[in-house]
């Protein structure tokens, strides 16, 4: 039997059989008609739009989403902003870590320097009242609050520590001498005596013990050369301007001897003079040489 379309119903065809292929074809055409009413398109943002029916047959068109302006980093679930923030945070952490390391290194350096100063101070205190050969590193280390191994590691031994003490004090002596009042002979002598009250005994002790300490003789020679130069600078303008060159040279040597720490020691300890008396005695010794 073959069915015919008539007034919206299916009637058997004269042959009395139903054509199933014809019915399936009509169903496909009906679905195609429905699909033809709209046209689907995909824009750049993956959004579907609907267009009006066209006069001719319309086919469904599908476009692959464009990747213009879309970062490939989305494929991994990470946006460009996320990555920039992460890089910035890592950069900040790196800078903070570098700053922390610098601070720790600076703090350790400051601590090591303070430790070295304590050791030098302890040695200087021992040196003022004890002969060099009787000074023990154990005592110096105990006074400084460190171990003997720390002293040896820092200075190499007692001789190295001794030269470090003298070198530091020599720098202080130079600074104090140069800062003294030298406007007149009287003010220069007064500043010299005041200076010897602090450093005179140490200077003389260094002179006497230099031969037994490696490296110390060179420091003593530098100290002597500085003393001669200081005397020349302090008193040269007060020498007799009419004296010949030879006379000026001899008188300058006399000034150096009078102003030496040994002369101060003789007046202060052997002569039992007070600092003020020592100052007056030195001025009187210098009077025939300088105006």
C-alpha positions as CSV (number, residue, x, y, z in Angstrom):
1,X,0.0,0.0,0.0
2,X,1.2,3.5,-0.9
3,X,0.0,6.5,1.1
4,X,-0.8,9.7,-0.6
5,X,-0.9,13.2,1.1
6,X,-4.4,14.5,1.0
7,X,-5.8,17.3,3.1
8,X,-3.3,16.7,5.9
9,X,-3.9,12.9,6.1
10,X,-2.3,9.9,4.7
11,X,-4.5,7.7,2.4
12,X,-3.6,4.3,1.0
13,X,-2.5,4.3,-2.6
14,X,-4.4,2.2,-5.0
15,X,-1.7,-0.3,-4.8
16,X,-2.7,-0.9,-1.2
17,X,0.8,-0.7,0.2
18,X,2.6,1.9,2.3
19,X,5.9,3.5,1.0
20,X,8.1,4.0,4.1
21,X,10.9,5.6,2.1
22,X,8.5,8.3,1.0
23,X,7.4,9.1,4.6
24,X,11.0,9.3,5.8
25,X,11.9,11.6,2.9
26,X,9.1,14.0,3.8
27,X,10.2,14.0,7.5
28,X,13.7,14.9,6.5
29,X,12.4,17.7,4.3
30,X,10.2,19.0,7.1
31,X,13.2,19.2,9.5
32,X,15.3,20.8,6.8
33,X,12.6,23.4,6.4
34,X,12.6,24.2,10.1
35,X,16.4,24.5,10.1
36,X,16.3,26.8,7.1
37,X,14.4,29.4,9.1
38,X,17.5,30.6,11.0
39,X,21.1,31.0,10.2
40,X,23.6,30.4,13.0
41,X,26.9,32.2,13.0
42,X,29.7,32.6,15.5
43,X,31.4,35.9,16.1
44,X,34.8,36.6,17.5
45,X,33.6,36.3,21.1
46,X,32.1,32.8,20.6
47,X,28.6,34.2,20.7
48,X,25.8,32.9,18.4
49,X,23.6,35.3,16.4
50,X,20.4,34.7,14.6
51,X,19.7,36.2,11.2
52,X,16.3,36.5,9.3
53,X,15.3,33.7,6.9
54,X,16.7,34.1,3.4
55,X,14.8,33.6,0.2
56,X,17.0,30.8,-1.0
57,X,18.1,27.6,0.8
58,X,20.1,28.4,3.8
59,X,22.9,26.2,5.1
60,X,24.1,26.2,8.6
61,X,27.5,27.8,8.7
62,X,29.9,27.3,11.6
63,X,33.0,29.3,12.1
64,X,35.9,28.4,14.2
65,X,36.4,30.9,17.0
66,X,39.0,33.5,16.1
67,X,41.9,33.8,18.4
68,X,42.7,37.5,17.6
69,X,43.3,39.3,20.9
70,X,43.0,36.2,22.9
71,X,46.2,35.2,24.7
72,X,47.4,31.7,24.2
73,X,48.0,31.6,27.9
74,X,44.3,30.9,28.4
75,X,44.9,27.4,27.0
76,X,46.6,26.7,30.3
77,X,44.1,28.5,32.6
78,X,46.5,31.4,33.3
79,X,45.9,34.9,32.2
80,X,48.5,37.4,31.2
81,X,47.6,39.5,34.3
82,X,48.1,36.5,36.6
83,X,51.6,35.9,35.1
84,X,52.6,39.5,35.4
85,X,51.5,39.6,39.1
86,X,53.3,36.4,39.8
87,X,56.5,37.7,38.2
88,X,56.2,41.0,40.1
89,X,55.8,39.1,43.4
90,X,58.7,36.9,42.6
91,X,60.8,40.0,41.8
92,X,59.8,41.7,45.1
93,X,60.7,38.5,47.0
94,X,64.0,38.4,45.2
95,X,64.8,42.0,46.1
96,X,63.7,41.4,49.7
97,X,65.9,38.3,49.9
98,X,68.9,40.3,48.5
99,X,68.2,43.1,51.0
100,X,68.0,40.7,53.9
101,X,71.3,39.1,52.9
102,X,73.0,42.4,52.6
103,X,71.7,43.4,56.1
104,X,72.9,40.1,57.6
105,X,76.3,40.5,56.0
106,X,76.5,44.1,57.2
107,X,75.5,43.1,60.7
108,X,78.1,40.3,60.8
109,X,80.8,42.7,59.6
110,X,79.8,45.3,62.3
111,X,79.9,42.6,64.9
112,X,83.3,41.4,63.8
113,X,84.7,44.9,63.8
114,X,83.4,45.5,67.3
115,X,85.0,42.2,68.5
116,X,88.3,43.3,67.0
117,X,88.1,46.6,68.7
118,X,87.5,44.9,72.1
119,X,90.5,42.7,71.6
120,X,92.8,45.6,70.7
121,X,91.5,47.6,73.7
122,X,92.2,44.7,76.0
123,X,95.7,44.3,74.6
124,X,96.3,48.1,75.0
125,X,95.2,48.0,78.6
126,X,97.5,45.1,79.4
127,X,100.4,46.8,77.5
128,X,100.2,50.0,79.6
129,X,101.1,48.2,82.8
130,X,102.7,44.9,81.7
131,X,105.9,44.2,79.8
132,X,105.2,42.7,76.4
133,X,106.9,39.4,77.1
134,X,104.7,38.8,80.1
135,X,101.4,39.4,78.4
136,X,99.4,36.2,77.8
137,X,96.8,35.9,75.0
138,X,94.6,33.9,77.4
139,X,94.3,37.0,79.6
140,X,93.7,39.3,76.7
141,X,91.0,37.0,75.3
142,X,89.4,36.8,78.7
143,X,89.4,40.6,79.1
144,X,87.8,40.9,75.6
145,X,85.2,38.2,76.3
146,X,86.4,36.0,73.4
147,X,88.4,32.8,73.0
148,X,92.1,32.5,72.3
149,X,91.2,30.9,69.0
150,X,89.3,34.1,68.0
151,X,92.3,36.3,68.8
152,X,94.6,34.1,66.8
153,X,92.2,33.8,63.9
154,X,91.8,37.6,63.8
155,X,95.4,38.7,64.4
156,X,97.6,35.7,63.9
157,X,99.2,35.8,67.4
158,X,100.5,38.2,70.0
159,X,103.0,40.0,67.6
160,X,100.2,40.6,65.1
161,X,98.0,41.9,67.9
162,X,100.7,44.2,69.2
163,X,101.3,45.8,65.8
164,X,97.6,46.3,65.3
165,X,97.4,48.1,68.6
166,X,100.3,50.4,67.7
167,X,99.0,51.1,64.2
168,X,95.6,52.1,65.5
169,X,97.1,54.3,68.2
170,X,99.5,55.9,65.8
171,X,96.5,57.0,63.7
172,X,95.0,58.5,66.8
173,X,98.2,60.2,67.8
174,X,98.5,61.8,64.4
175,X,94.9,63.1,64.5
176,X,95.4,64.5,68.0
177,X,98.7,66.2,67.2
178,X,97.3,67.8,64.0
179,X,94.2,69.0,65.9
180,X,96.2,70.7,68.6
181,X,96.3,74.5,69.0
182,X,99.4,75.8,67.2
183,X,98.7,79.5,67.0
184,X,101.6,80.3,69.3
185,X,104.6,78.6,70.9
186,X,102.8,78.6,74.3
187,X,99.6,77.0,72.9
188,X,101.7,74.4,70.9
189,X,103.7,73.4,74.0
190,X,100.5,73.2,76.1
191,X,98.8,70.9,73.5
192,X,102.0,68.8,73.3
193,X,102.1,68.2,77.1
194,X,98.4,67.3,77.2
195,X,99.0,64.9,74.4
196,X,101.9,63.2,76.2
197,X,99.9,62.8,79.3
198,X,97.7,60.4,77.3
199,X,100.2,58.8,74.9
200,X,103.7,59.5,76.3
201,X,104.2,56.3,78.2
202,X,102.8,54.1,75.4
203,X,105.1,55.8,72.9
204,X,108.2,55.2,75.0
205,X,107.2,51.6,75.7
206,X,106.8,51.0,72.0
207,X,110.2,52.4,71.3
208,X,111.8,50.1,73.8
209,X,110.0,46.9,72.8
210,X,110.1,47.4,69.0
211,X,113.2,45.2,68.4
212,X,111.5,42.1,69.8
213,X,108.3,42.3,67.9
214,X,108.2,41.6,64.1
215,X,106.9,44.5,62.1
216,X,106.9,47.0,65.0
217,X,110.2,48.6,64.1
218,X,108.7,49.9,60.8
219,X,105.8,51.5,62.7
220,X,108.2,53.1,65.2
221,X,110.3,54.6,62.3
222,X,107.1,56.1,60.8
223,X,106.3,57.6,64.2
224,X,109.7,59.1,64.5
225,X,109.5,60.6,61.0
226,X,106.1,62.1,61.8
227,X,107.4,63.7,65.1
228,X,110.2,65.4,63.2
229,X,107.9,66.7,60.5
230,X,105.4,67.9,63.2
231,X,108.1,69.9,65.0
232,X,109.2,71.5,61.7
233,X,105.6,72.5,60.8
234,X,104.9,73.7,64.4
235,X,108.0,75.8,65.0
236,X,109.7,76.6,61.7
237,X,108.0,79.9,61.4
238,X,109.1,80.9,64.9
239,X,112.8,80.4,64.2
240,X,115.0,83.4,63.8
241,X,114.4,84.5,60.1
242,X,117.8,86.1,59.9
243,X,119.6,82.9,60.8
244,X,121.5,81.1,58.0
245,X,120.3,77.8,56.7
246,X,122.8,75.8,58.8
247,X,121.8,77.5,62.0
248,X,118.2,77.0,61.3
249,X,118.8,73.3,60.7
250,X,120.6,72.9,64.0
251,X,118.0,74.8,66.0
252,X,115.3,72.7,64.4
253,X,117.0,69.6,65.6
254,X,117.2,71.1,69.1
255,X,113.4,71.7,69.0
256,X,112.8,68.1,68.0
257,X,114.8,66.9,71.0
258,X,113.1,69.2,73.5
259,X,109.7,68.2,72.3
260,X,110.5,64.4,72.3
261,X,108.6,62.1,74.6
262,X,111.8,61.2,76.4
263,X,112.3,64.8,77.5
264,X,108.7,64.9,78.8
265,X,109.3,61.6,80.7
266,X,112.5,63.0,82.3
267,X,110.7,66.2,83.4
268,X,107.6,64.4,84.6
269,X,108.9,61.3,86.3
270,X,112.7,61.8,86.9
271,X,112.2,65.5,87.8
272,X,108.8,64.8,89.5
273,X,107.3,67.8,87.9
274,X,103.5,68.4,87.5
275,X,102.0,68.8,84.0
276,X,101.9,72.6,84.4
277,X,105.6,72.6,85.6
278,X,106.6,70.4,82.7
279,X,104.9,72.8,80.3
280,X,106.7,75.8,81.7
281,X,110.1,73.9,81.6
282,X,109.6,73.1,78.0
283,X,108.8,76.7,77.1
284,X,111.9,77.9,78.9
285,X,114.0,75.3,77.0
286,X,112.5,76.5,73.7
287,X,112.8,80.2,74.4
288,X,116.4,80.7,73.1
289,X,115.5,78.9,69.9
290,X,112.2,80.4,68.9
291,X,110.8,83.9,69.3
